[in-house]
């Protein structure tokens, strides 16, 4: 099993017993290049960068992690752009893969996104993994002038356009929201098997179907404080049914997930708590939780490392401790099922 890192370019995360929050973090406390280089040395598989265009000052929308309705982001919130950061990280690293968690597809024209992320794949020598989602913040959709109710169908068209742009000699598309004919999108990505992997971020039956129909993997979230590793078994069943209907095999489909995590000493109250928050505690305890996720079929857990202080030093310490105490043991875990292993 592999361990990924949820990028801190929207701030450092922290939790209470129910909700997930993000600090409004000074840009110098993000330092994505240093974080990426530290993560690469620690043996982390990939870094997954979040995506927003703007932050509405007033919002009644809540992050999908917070079923209570509590707002995860602050009213004024520092956010670095995913594609720009990934381009910079690409030329300052050599092996770590670069991903989005997740690109909110309807916010921008898909031809523009296709070119930006082709560029990331080129600059990184073929290390792009594109996570795609439909979005959740109504007020942000209003700000960019896109109807929130159209987000699902727009996303499906966007994914098809990414693939057409990355694989065809000339790209053409005729849909409800986008229409063009014989346009050049060159050069193509480095990855041509047949294109960089696209995984769909979603926790719903509809999202599982969309992943199987249009994408190369599913990427659900375990971001709440206490989770059961088998929570999304019904989504995996739905993916299997949809893949079978298309004549596709699970062995060609990735099953990934994201989870909050924090490594602590054995004497820390977080390690001694009962119940204990998911992927929180000593290295051994976190490996136990990762083993449960592997038994549930997941070949990678992207960890959103909790850093209550909001300081970069805490983020770097968490990454280094994961590299020393968690990742070597996690790599020994064999995911259950016949899903495609992440590479």
C-alpha positions as a printed NumPy array, in Angstrom:
array([[  0.   ,   0.   ,   0.   ],
       [  1.18 ,   3.506,  -0.83 ],
       [  0.819,   6.692,   1.198],
       [  0.073,  10.013,  -0.47 ],
       [  0.121,  13.512,   1.011],
       [ -2.724,  16.009,   0.861],
       [ -1.058,  19.303,  -0.076],
       [ -1.084,  22.166,   2.434],
       [ -1.571,  24.872,  -0.227],
       [ -4.963,  25.77 ,   1.281],
       [ -3.548,  25.818,   4.814],
       [ -2.778,  23.324,   7.568],
       [ -5.633,  21.12 ,   8.729],
       [ -6.906,  20.437,  12.235],
       [ -9.928,  18.666,  13.701],
       [-12.27 ,  18.559,  16.626],
       [-14.357,  15.513,  17.535],
       [-16.644,  16.051,  14.545],
       [-15.34 ,  18.568,  12.04 ],
       [-12.326,  19.272,   9.849],
       [-10.955,  22.809,   9.552],
       [ -8.207,  24.57 ,   7.629],
       [ -6.065,  27.354,   9.043],
       [ -5.833,  30.631,   7.167],
       [ -2.104,  30.042,   6.722],
       [  0.467,  32.695,   5.717],
       [  1.882,  31.842,   2.296],
       [  5.403,  31.528,   3.706],
       [  4.098,  28.834,   6.08 ],
       [  3.007,  26.754,   3.075],
       [  6.356,  26.631,   1.202],
       [  5.15 ,  23.949,  -1.256],
       [  8.586,  23.327,  -2.746],
       [ 10.14 ,  22.474,   0.609],
       [  7.127,  20.354,   1.543],
       [  7.331,  18.427,  -1.737],
       [ 11.064,  17.813,  -1.447],
       [ 10.656,  16.632,   2.148],
       [  7.809,  14.332,   1.097],
       [  9.863,  12.886,  -1.744],
       [ 12.745,  12.08 ,   0.601],
       [ 10.28 ,  10.466,   3.02 ],
       [  9.07 ,   8.028,   0.364],
       [  5.609,   9.517,  -0.095],
       [  4.048,   8.332,  -3.343],
       [  2.275,  11.519,  -4.469],
       [  1.105,  14.978,  -3.379],
       [ -2.554,  15.891,  -3.947],
       [ -3.338,  19.592,  -4.264],
       [ -6.8  ,  21.052,  -3.538],
       [ -8.614,  23.434,  -5.881],
       [-10.713,  26.561,  -5.418],
       [-10.961,  29.739,  -7.497],
       [-12.089,  32.095,  -4.726],
       [-13.538,  31.997,  -1.21 ],
       [-16.959,  33.575,  -0.637],
       [-16.901,  35.712,   2.478],
       [-20.316,  34.433,   3.516],
       [-21.244,  30.846,   2.723],
       [-23.839,  28.344,   3.854],
       [-22.098,  25.532,   1.965],
       [-20.063,  23.075,   3.997],
       [-17.13 ,  20.889,   3.103],
       [-18.085,  17.289,   2.373],
       [-16.101,  16.252,   5.452],
       [-18.323,  18.256,   7.793],
       [-21.802,  16.769,   7.847],
       [-22.547,  19.049,  10.816],
       [-22.584,  22.034,   8.467],
       [-19.574,  23.707,  10.082],
       [-17.54 ,  25.713,   7.606],
       [-14.068,  24.237,   6.998],
       [-12.492,  27.294,   5.353],
       [-12.096,  30.731,   6.948],
       [-13.866,  33.771,   5.489],
       [-10.566,  35.208,   4.237],
       [ -8.431,  32.274,   3.209],
       [ -5.003,  32.021,   1.574],
       [ -5.087,  29.518,  -1.291],
       [ -2.314,  28.828,  -3.799],
       [ -3.278,  27.667,  -7.286],
       [ -2.883,  23.918,  -7.828],
       [ -1.663,  23.908, -11.436],
       [  0.894,  26.667, -10.868],
       [  2.265,  24.996,  -7.735],
       [  2.436,  21.621,  -9.485],
       [  4.458,  23.137, -12.326],
       [  6.962,  24.556,  -9.853],
       [  7.134,  21.322,  -7.853],
       [  7.598,  19.316, -11.063],
       [ 10.965,  20.894, -11.774],
       [ 12.169,  20.728,  -8.155],
       [ 11.487,  16.995,  -7.655],
       [ 12.28 ,  13.817,  -9.558],
       [ 10.071,  10.91 ,  -8.435],
       [  7.055,  12.019,  -6.409],
       [  3.799,  12.066,  -8.389],
       [  1.665,  15.193,  -8.621],
       [ -2.106,  15.11 ,  -8.343],
       [ -5.202,  17.212,  -7.713],
       [ -7.576,  16.626,  -4.793],
       [ -9.608,  17.457,  -6.63 ],
       [ -9.804,  19.683,  -9.683],
       [-13.313,  21.15 ,  -9.718],
       [-13.888,  20.566, -13.399],
       [-16.858,  22.886, -14.12 ],
       [-15.067,  26.049, -12.915],
       [-12.927,  26.471, -16.05 ],
       [-13.084,  25.62 , -19.721],
       [-11.87 ,  22.011, -20.12 ],
       [ -9.56 ,  22.854, -23.022],
       [ -7.706,  25.263, -20.724],
       [ -7.42 ,  22.644, -17.963],
       [ -6.327,  20.001, -20.466],
       [ -3.439,  22.219, -21.577],
       [ -2.388,  23.215, -18.055],
       [ -2.226,  19.666, -16.763],
       [ -0.593,  18.34 , -19.93 ],
       [  2.095,  20.914, -19.115],
       [  2.433,  19.53 , -15.581],
       [  2.822,  16.022, -17.002],
       [  5.458,  17.281, -19.437],
       [  7.435,  19.258, -16.848],
       [  7.397,  16.325, -14.427],
       [  8.398,  13.716, -16.993],
       [  5.062,  11.885, -16.761],
       [  4.126,  12.126, -13.061],
       [  0.604,  13.594, -13.283],
       [ -2.447,  12.005, -11.656],
       [ -5.611,  14.048, -12.219],
       [ -8.244,  13.909,  -9.509],
       [-11.536,  15.394, -10.719],
       [-14.715,  16.35 ,  -8.878],
       [-17.964,  18.251,  -9.345],
       [-17.569,  20.767,  -6.487],
       [-19.695,  21.579,  -3.45 ],
       [-19.647,  25.342,  -2.742],
       [-22.778,  26.938,  -4.21 ],
       [-21.532,  30.5  ,  -3.699],
       [-18.301,  29.812,  -5.586],
       [-20.279,  28.526,  -8.552],
       [-22.276,  31.769,  -8.435],
       [-19.043,  33.791,  -8.414],
       [-17.654,  32.085, -11.54 ],
       [-21.014,  32.24 , -13.328],
       [-21.757,  28.512, -13.57 ],
       [-25.107,  27.01 , -12.612],
       [-24.548,  24.744,  -9.594],
       [-27.252,  22.363, -10.836],
       [-25.288,  21.762, -14.051],
       [-22.097,  20.663, -12.308],
       [-22.531,  16.887, -12.731],
       [-23.228,  16.91 , -16.457],
       [-20.606,  19.575, -17.11 ],
       [-18.002,  17.46 , -15.293],
       [-18.765,  14.45 , -17.464],
       [-18.215,  16.528, -20.594],
       [-15.009,  17.999, -19.152],
       [-13.52 ,  14.558, -18.509],
       [-14.304,  13.461, -22.047],
       [-12.63 ,  16.602, -23.393],
       [ -9.481,  16.059, -21.303],
       [ -9.134,  12.599, -22.811],
       [ -9.878,  13.777, -26.363],
       [ -7.306,  16.553, -26.   ],
       [ -4.615,  14.228, -24.676],
       [ -5.044,  11.355, -27.128],
       [ -6.475,  12.481, -30.457],
       [ -4.615,  13.954, -33.401],
       [ -7.182,  16.763, -33.491],
       [ -9.793,  17.18 , -30.761],
       [-13.509,  17.559, -31.477],
       [-16.486,  17.511, -29.136],
       [-20.209,  18.124, -29.416],
       [-22.047,  18.317, -26.098],
       [-24.642,  20.288, -24.186],
       [-22.134,  22.731, -22.674],
       [-19.052,  22.535, -24.893],
       [-18.741,  22.319, -28.652],
       [-15.686,  22.596, -30.896],
       [-14.214,  20.9  , -33.91 ],
       [-10.701,  20.011, -35.087],
       [ -8.634,  21.939, -32.571],
       [ -4.967,  21.262, -31.876],
       [ -3.885,  20.427, -28.327],
       [ -0.17 ,  19.753, -28.686],
       [  2.134,  18.485, -27.366],
       [  0.501,  15.466, -25.819],
       [  1.254,  14.357, -22.243],
       [  4.269,  12.147, -21.625],
       [  1.949,   9.425, -20.319],
       [  0.322,   7.753, -23.306],
       [ -1.215,   4.583, -21.911],
       [ -3.486,   6.073, -23.206],
       [ -3.274,   9.244, -21.047],
       [ -2.46 ,  10.335, -17.467],
       [ -4.747,   8.549, -15.002],
       [ -7.983,  10.344, -14.109],
       [ -9.651,   9.446, -10.82 ],
       [-13.036,  10.714,  -9.706],
       [-13.389,  12.136,  -6.216],
       [-16.786,  11.219,  -4.831],
       [-18.621,   9.51 ,  -1.981],
       [-21.953,   8.811,  -3.694],
       [-23.496,   6.117,  -5.86 ],
       [-23.794,   8.586,  -8.705],
       [-20.12 ,   9.466,  -8.294],
       [-19.145,   5.781,  -8.347],
       [-21.042,   5.301, -11.604],
       [-19.418,   8.378, -13.105],
       [-15.978,   7.11 , -12.083],
       [-16.561,   3.765, -13.778],
       [-18.008,   5.305, -16.937],
       [-15.497,   8.07 , -17.518],
       [-12.419,   7.605, -15.305],
       [ -9.604,   5.281, -14.317],
       [-10.312,   5.166, -10.592],
       [-12.449,   6.192,  -7.621],
       [-11.212,   8.447,  -4.814],
       [-13.608,   8.709,  -1.821],
       [-12.882,  10.651,   1.37 ],
       [-12.501,   9.462,   4.965],
       [-12.   ,  12.974,   6.355],
       [-14.316,  12.778,   9.339],
       [-12.803,  11.965,  12.729],
       [-14.033,   8.388,  13.154],
       [-14.521,   6.137,  10.152],
       [-15.025,   2.509,   9.215],
       [-12.723,   1.206,   6.51 ],
       [-15.576,  -0.696,   4.849],
       [-17.825,   2.346,   4.612],
       [-17.624,   2.528,   0.824],
       [-18.041,  -1.153,  -0.009],
       [-21.358,  -0.316,  -1.651],
       [-19.591,   2.153,  -3.949],
       [-17.084,  -0.506,  -4.939],
       [-19.972,  -2.859,  -5.72 ],
       [-21.519,  -0.18 ,  -7.916],
       [-18.225,   0.375,  -9.716],
       [-17.951,  -3.363, -10.392],
       [-21.454,  -3.496, -11.87 ],
       [-20.808,  -0.496, -14.082],
       [-17.416,  -1.783, -15.25 ],
       [-18.944,  -5.138, -16.126],
       [-21.647,  -3.399, -18.171],
       [-18.906,  -1.672, -20.144],
       [-16.82 ,  -4.799, -20.601],
       [-14.068,  -3.392, -18.382],
       [-12.187,  -5.198, -15.628],
       [-11.559,  -4.043, -12.033],
       [ -7.917,  -4.932, -12.663],
       [ -7.743,  -1.809, -14.839],
       [ -9.379,   0.448, -12.238],
       [ -7.729,   2.234,  -9.27 ],
       [ -9.296,   2.266,  -5.788],
       [ -7.756,   5.125,  -3.769],
       [ -8.911,   7.154,  -0.769],
       [ -8.077,  10.163,   1.393],
       [ -8.019,  10.283,   5.196],
       [ -7.04 ,  12.705,   7.922],
       [ -3.974,  11.556,   9.863],
       [ -1.612,  12.596,  12.634],
       [  1.344,  10.712,  14.066],
       [  1.946,  11.09 ,  17.82 ],
       [  3.965,   9.587,  20.645],
       [  2.557,   6.71 ,  22.694],
       [  2.155,   9.077,  25.655],
       [  0.001,  11.513,  23.691],
       [ -3.724,  11.516,  24.599],
       [ -4.58 ,  11.027,  20.899],
       [ -2.808,   7.653,  20.961],
       [ -4.552,   6.577,  24.159],
       [ -8.06 ,   7.707,  23.206],
       [-10.814,   5.127,  22.937],
       [-12.213,   5.425,  20.364],
       [ -9.143,   6.702,  18.571],
       [ -9.479,   9.017,  15.576],
       [ -8.793,   7.341,  12.244],
       [ -5.11 ,   7.222,  11.186],
       [ -4.143,   9.069,  14.367],
       [ -1.748,   7.771,  17.003],
       [  1.617,   6.052,  16.987],
       [  3.178,   4.756,  13.806],
       [  2.027,   1.242,  14.683],
       [ -1.533,   2.408,  15.268],
       [ -1.625,   4.274,  11.964],
       [ -0.334,   1.193,  10.139],
       [ -3.183,  -0.793,  11.743],
       [ -5.673,   1.69 ,  10.285],
       [ -3.959,   1.606,   6.893],
       [ -4.118,  -2.201,   7.002],
       [ -7.881,  -1.949,   7.493],
       [ -8.113,   0.344,   4.464],
       [ -5.974,  -2.088,   2.449],
       [ -8.274,  -4.938,   3.514],
       [-11.145,  -2.79 ,   2.204],
       [ -9.469,  -2.71 ,  -1.215],
       [ -7.631,   0.616,  -1.199],
       [ -4.108,   0.644,  -2.624],
       [ -3.307,   4.179,  -1.48 ],
       [ -4.39 ,   6.496,   1.327],
       [ -3.767,  10.184,   0.732],
       [ -3.165,  11.579,   4.216],
       [ -4.292,  15.059,   5.21 ],
       [ -1.834,  15.601,   8.036],
       [ -3.316,  17.44 ,  10.988],
       [ -1.123,  20.31 ,  12.192],
       [ -2.997,  22.191,  14.933],
       [ -0.232,  24.753,  15.379],
       [ -0.54 ,  25.841,  11.757],
       [  3.259,  25.982,  11.554],
       [  5.295,  24.671,   8.632],
       [  7.716,  23.01 ,  11.057],
       [  4.917,  20.78 ,  12.333],
       [  3.963,  19.762,   8.783],
       [  7.566,  18.872,   7.968],
       [  7.942,  16.923,  11.207],
       [  4.785,  14.939,  10.467],
       [  6.044,  14.096,   6.978],
       [  9.442,  12.973,   8.251],
       [  7.904,  10.832,  10.982],
       [  5.582,   9.201,   8.457],
       [  8.613,   8.431,   6.33 ],
       [ 10.426,   6.795,   9.237],
       [  7.601,   5.111,  11.16 ],
       [  4.701,   4.46 ,   8.758],
       [  5.653,   4.234,   5.099],
       [  8.103,   1.28 ,   5.277],
       [  5.423,  -0.829,   7.015],
       [  2.604,   0.45 ,   4.811],
       [  4.465,  -0.686,   1.706],
       [  4.281,  -4.259,   3.044],
       [  0.467,  -4.184,   3.053],
       [ -1.257,  -5.936,   0.151],
       [ -4.64 ,  -4.476,  -0.783],
       [ -7.522,  -6.927,  -1.011],
       [ -9.496,  -7.506,  -4.155],
       [ -8.573,  -7.379,  -7.802],
       [ -8.353,  -3.614,  -8.263],
       [ -5.423,  -2.163, -10.188],
       [ -2.498,  -1.422,  -7.86 ],
       [ -1.291,   2.162,  -7.812],
       [  2.204,   2.589,  -9.245]])
